[in-house]
Structures are given as structure tokens and as C-alpha cells.
């Protein structure tokens, strides 16, 4: 039976990335200000300035909003975080973006126009911090690189910091493995998706094959292999019981859930929308050695154990992957995606990034890709990275987010990084709200499976 992509499921995922529209701040005084309006692009904005404004504006970039869904302006990731920050005196602003989908070229100018609108209504800010979550973390980092004169510093949380080209390559690898090993005789296009209908049909067909494969030991081993190629962890949703380190079956079951989510949305539907923007396929796996990639993956042990349990040859399956016909990209599409959505790593203002360790949508190895970029550009002293021990995408508590913002502002004020160690961040989070979790830990993410940036000429696509 085919697995249909329902609008209800799409709305549910959008809620995960975007969350529900926020109400004006509770307990507002007569001097608090809430303002909504429209930008010349057609995007909308929302602003909240407390009566006790501390002079700092927080410019929030929201996450990916799929085509066809409502597109409200946002100025915070959730109500609880918004309340904390307003209580601390921050002004909160943000826009909707003029279009949904892979809208970097709309999002960045709309966010800057929102800054202009704030200044015209309330006067100039003492300082401006750009921050964002998920896809909004990419938007934030783009503002930091390309418009540093407009901000004092930036905070990217659960951000898509591997950049656009690396993201779509990394999204291609698991579906290539699934199709090659589980549906070799099916004509399932993985790129070059000409319409939403074609994307939905391809997703349904491959999802059905994966659902069937999950019922057998050999199928589960191959699904684990596909998950490893994208660095999808075995604990990736806070509703899951965290598996024991060697509970390979439970880890694989969790990865299966994450991969099904990938199939229903990013791998096909969202890819089709992104391809339409860059006028072609921006992904390739020509020249990729999947044996080498798997051996470098932190999930290699799990894959090996599940293959052994199934009595299946991992070496033979990797050979099959490496012999399979490769997918080539459209060089012009790669160039367009890189110019709009890949990073140079050149920072001139301090940047803090935060990621959960168990993210199945934007794996934590995105942080390694970004550090690689920033280091190559000579900007490493301006970057700090912190990690929250939790499963899920952007599953931070309000106090964890508040603590990160305060640590960044301390760096802006003093000129020195302090308070970004886990103990200091947790102490600040407990101070802000002792009733919610504070889970910062020392963590070193694995290298990204297939990094791509503008600081490494060797990354360039060569047909």
C-alpha cells in the first residue's frame, strides 16, 4: 500500500519548524508596544518593544515554511522564550518572508527591511543581534556574512549551517541508497522533479518500499545504512525512549521514523521547490565512494552489527552502491544554490551557534561543516559552538535559548568570549527559569559526510 503525503502531515511538520503564531506579550503595560505591518515586498512584520526596553533588538529569522501553508511573521521561536526575553527588556522583531520554501533571496532583504521599519517607528537600537532557528539559522548566518554592518553579532540555533549545496547533497545520499538497495527496478526519480505531483509520486513509491523493507532484518540493516550516510542519530525525537548504546534494534527503529519524515518532505517535496528556484538539479553523487563515507560515519558500528545479525554482506551492498549509475548536477543550478545559500565563512562580528545532539532533520554534523568553513576563512576566533543534550530538531527550552543570547551579548559587550562553557550556560539558564531544562554539554560532532562551502575551492562541482 502506498504511503500518501497528507496535508495534515505537512501541517504537522510545519508546526515543528515554524510553530504556531504568537500572541502579543502577556502582562503588557501601557508603555509596551506591539506593532504589525507590511513590507514593500509583500511580507509582513511583527514587533514587540517592552516599556523597559534595554536598547537591544533581536532580529529573529524563522524556520522553513513549506509552499502552500500560511506564512505569518514571527519574532521568536515560541511563547515561553518570547516572554523571557521581553521580561529582560529586549525588543523582538521579525518578518514572514515574501515567499515560502527555499526563500533565502527573499528572507534576507525582508529581515533587513524589518530592521529599517523598527528604526523608523522607534528610533535606532543600541545594538542588534540576528538570531534564528533551523532554516532561519541559515538566514541568520547569511546576514552575518553578507550584512555585518547591520548587526552586532549573531546566534544560529539548530541551523542549516552546512549550507544549501551540502544540505541537498546530504539529502540525496540516503535516498540514493534506499532506492538502489530496496527498489532497484523501480523508476523513481531522485532529482529533476518537474512538479509537486511528480515529487509526491516519487516519495510515495520509495516510502512504500522502505515501509515493506522495515519488516525484515535485511531491510532494517539497509535502512540503517541509509541513515548512517546522512548521520541520522538513533535517538532523534524527544518522545522516543533513549536507546542503550548497543541497542541497535531500537536505534534503527528510531532512524526509520526519521527517514520516513525525510522521504515525505525534504527529500522530494522540498527538493522540488528548491530545484524550481535554481532552475535545475543542484545535487550530485558522481565521484562519491560510499564505502569510505560509511567507514567515517559515527554510526558505522551499528550498521555492521545489523548487517551481521541479518546475515547480509555489507561489503557487497557497498559495492552495489558504488557500481550504481551516478547522478550528475546541473552546474548552473549548483552555482545559483552556492551563491545564495553556501557560506564563505568570513565573519566580522561574533557568532554563537547551538545545536541539539540528537537532531534527525538537520544532523549535528552541520556544525562541523560550518566550523570547517569559518576556520578556512580565518574567522575561527569569532565563532563559538554549544550543544544541548536532547533529541529532536530545535528542542531547546526557553531558558537554554535565553542563556545563549545572554552569552553572545556578553561577548559583544566585553570583546571576549566568556560564559559559553556548558556549566556557565546551564547556570544562566537556571537563573532565567529554574523550572525548565538546562542541558548544555561538552560535545564534539563528527565531520559532516559531504561538506561544501565557498572557502574550499576543491569543493566545487566539476561535471
Beta strands, then each sheet from edge to edge (+ up, - down):
strand 1: 33-38
strand 2: 44-49
strand 3: 56-61
strand 4: 91-95
strand 5: 127-133
strand 6: 153-157
strand 7: 350-358
strand 8: 383-391
strand 9: 440-441
sheet 1: 1+ 2- 4+ 3+ 5+ 6+ 7+ 8+ 9-
end
